[in-house]
């Protein structure tokens, strides 16, 4: 029988090379602790980490909308998720909508790297969350047109991702079909399949 919460030792078993424990233990749970509220001071820490992410020409094209569980805005943001994601994300302490500003400030040229830079900011936020004992699950499964309309997002800003943030919960609270997906360490391709020396 597996232990809960998953042990750090178990999460390190498939590492080919040693890496920082914040990266080694990062994973994307669906089971969140409904009793774990996220304080506004913690929210500020998460977004401060995102604020210091690298970006093309320091454009900082990430924008975030967020809501705490229990607020009307949380229900509104939850409502743009796919039904599959709504089933588990409702227990997260915080939902965040990540938006990429696709135009370059002061110019009409599009920012081709806006989504890339948003991803960098999201990962900075994710690692900061891990350092604080919180977990992040990023979701592509949401209705972008609905989100744009619901939150008045301008045409030159693209809703890209929704992040669920919270304390780690018990997988037993999940619907049966989701419990088997709650695996702390999913297989990764070997480096040799992904990285190629140029000689």
C-alpha positions as a printed Julia matrix, in Angstrom:
199×3 Matrix{Float64}:
   0.0    0.0     0.0
   1.44   3.39   -0.97
   2.01   6.04    1.67
   0.2    9.34    1.79
   1.43  11.94    1.29
   4.0   10.5    -1.11
   7.5   10.45    0.36
  10.32  12.52   -1.05
  12.39   9.35   -1.36
   9.81   7.72   -3.61
   9.68  10.78   -5.86
  13.45  10.65   -6.48
  13.73   7.06   -7.65
  13.7    7.76  -11.4
  16.2   10.63  -11.45
  19.05   9.92  -13.85
  21.12  12.77  -12.37
  20.78  14.74   -9.13
  18.74  17.95   -9.29
  17.4   20.4    -6.73
  14.77  18.83   -4.5
  12.2   21.53   -5.35
  12.36  20.34   -8.96
  12.63  16.67   -8.09
   9.52  16.75   -5.89
   7.39  18.94   -8.14
   4.3   17.28   -9.53
   0.78  18.27  -10.5
  -1.8   16.75   -8.13
  -5.53  16.88   -8.61
  -6.27  16.14   -4.97
  -6.18  19.39   -3.02
  -6.83  19.88    0.68
 -10.15  21.76    0.96
  -9.19  22.92    4.46
  -6.02  24.65    3.24
  -6.83  28.28    2.52
  -4.18  30.41    0.84
  -3.46  33.7     2.57
  -3.18  36.88    0.55
   0.43  37.25    1.73
   1.17  33.86    0.16
  -0.49  34.96   -3.07
   1.81  37.99   -3.15
   4.83  35.7    -2.76
   3.71  33.54   -5.68
   3.23  36.5    -7.98
   6.5   38.09   -6.84
   8.28  34.96   -8.07
   6.46  35.26  -11.4
   7.36  38.96  -11.58
  11.08  38.16  -11.58
  10.91  35.61  -14.4
  12.97  36.27  -17.55
  11.26  37.62  -20.65
  12.15  38.76  -24.15
  13.45  42.36  -23.97
  12.15  42.4   -20.39
   8.65  42.81  -21.83
   7.0   40.94  -18.93
   3.93  40.03  -21.01
   2.27  37.89  -18.33
  -0.97  39.03  -16.71
  -2.84  37.16  -13.99
  -6.4   37.1   -12.7
  -6.96  35.11   -9.51
  -9.65  34.14   -7.04
  -9.73  32.48   -3.63
 -11.98  29.46   -3.05
 -15.26  30.6    -1.53
 -15.39  33.87   -3.46
 -17.98  34.47   -6.18
 -15.11  35.13   -8.61
 -13.73  31.65   -7.86
 -17.0   30.07   -8.98
 -16.93  32.24  -12.07
 -13.39  31.16  -12.95
 -14.18  27.54  -12.12
 -17.1   27.82  -14.56
 -14.82  28.36  -17.57
 -13.02  25.05  -16.93
 -13.95  21.87  -18.7
 -16.31  19.66  -16.66
 -13.45  17.18  -16.16
 -11.29  19.87  -14.53
 -14.17  21.37  -12.56
 -14.62  18.01  -10.83
 -11.34  18.31   -8.93
 -10.23  21.96   -9.2
 -13.12  23.09   -6.98
 -11.07  21.96   -3.94
  -8.04  24.14   -4.76
  -7.42  27.11   -2.52
  -6.74  29.42   -5.44
  -7.47  29.56   -9.16
  -5.33  31.69  -11.45
  -5.96  32.61  -15.08
  -2.68  33.17  -16.92
  -2.93  35.63  -19.81
  -0.29  36.57  -22.4
  -0.14  40.15  -23.67
   0.54  39.51  -27.35
   1.33  43.07  -28.46
   4.59  44.91  -27.81
   4.22  48.02  -25.68
   4.56  51.17  -27.78
   4.59  49.27  -31.07
   2.01  47.52  -33.21
   4.28  44.51  -33.69
   3.1   41.25  -32.15
   5.14  39.67  -29.38
   5.99  36.23  -30.73
   7.41  35.18  -27.35
   4.53  36.23  -25.1
   3.29  32.7   -24.39
   6.84  31.44  -23.91
   7.48  34.18  -21.37
   4.2   33.47  -19.59
   5.33  29.86  -19.3
   8.58  30.98  -17.67
   6.65  33.1   -15.18
   4.29  30.2   -14.47
   7.21  27.91  -13.71
   8.79  30.47  -11.39
   5.45  30.68   -9.58
   5.24  26.87   -9.47
   8.68  26.43   -7.92
   7.94  29.18   -5.38
   4.73  27.38   -4.48
   6.66  24.14   -3.99
   9.07  25.95   -1.65
   6.05  27.11    0.37
   4.53  23.64    0.67
   1.9   24.34   -1.98
   1.23  22.53   -5.24
   0.24  23.81   -8.68
  -1.66  22.03  -11.43
  -1.74  23.87  -14.76
  -4.69  23.31  -17.09
  -5.25  23.78  -20.8
  -8.8   22.44  -20.45
 -10.89  25.6   -20.31
 -13.04  27.68  -22.65
 -10.91  30.6   -23.81
 -13.74  32.47  -25.5
 -15.85  32.14  -22.37
 -12.96  33.35  -20.21
 -12.36  36.33  -22.49
 -16.01  37.35  -22.29
 -16.44  36.62  -18.57
 -13.45  38.7   -17.51
 -13.35  41.39  -20.21
  -9.97  40.35  -21.59
  -8.79  42.7   -24.39
  -8.16  41.47  -27.92
  -4.36  41.77  -27.61
  -4.32  39.57  -24.49
  -4.72  35.79  -24.85
  -6.02  33.59  -22.03
  -3.55  30.69  -22.11
  -3.8   28.58  -18.96
  -5.57  28.16  -15.63
  -3.55  27.21  -12.56
  -5.03  25.49   -9.52
  -3.01  26.08   -6.34
  -3.43  24.47   -2.96
  -2.21  22.16   -0.24
  -1.86  18.49   -1.03
  -5.07  16.56   -0.44
  -6.02  12.93   -0.06
  -6.48  11.1    -3.39
  -9.37   9.19   -1.79
 -11.48  12.33   -2.16
 -11.2   12.16   -5.96
 -13.68  10.39   -8.24
 -12.57   6.81   -8.84
 -11.43   7.39  -12.43
  -9.07  10.14  -11.25
  -7.5    8.31   -8.31
  -5.39   6.08  -10.54
  -3.98   9.2   -12.26
  -2.77  10.65   -8.97
   0.8    9.48   -9.43
   3.48  11.72   -7.9
   6.17  10.78  -10.39
   5.16  10.15  -14.0
   7.69   8.63  -16.41
  10.0   10.97  -18.26
  11.72  10.35  -21.57
  15.46   9.75  -21.22
  17.75  12.69  -21.89
  19.08  10.86  -24.94
  15.65  11.22  -26.57
  15.49  14.95  -25.91
  19.0   16.4   -25.87
  21.56  16.14  -28.68
  25.19  17.35  -28.45
  26.38  19.33  -31.43
  29.86  17.84  -31.22
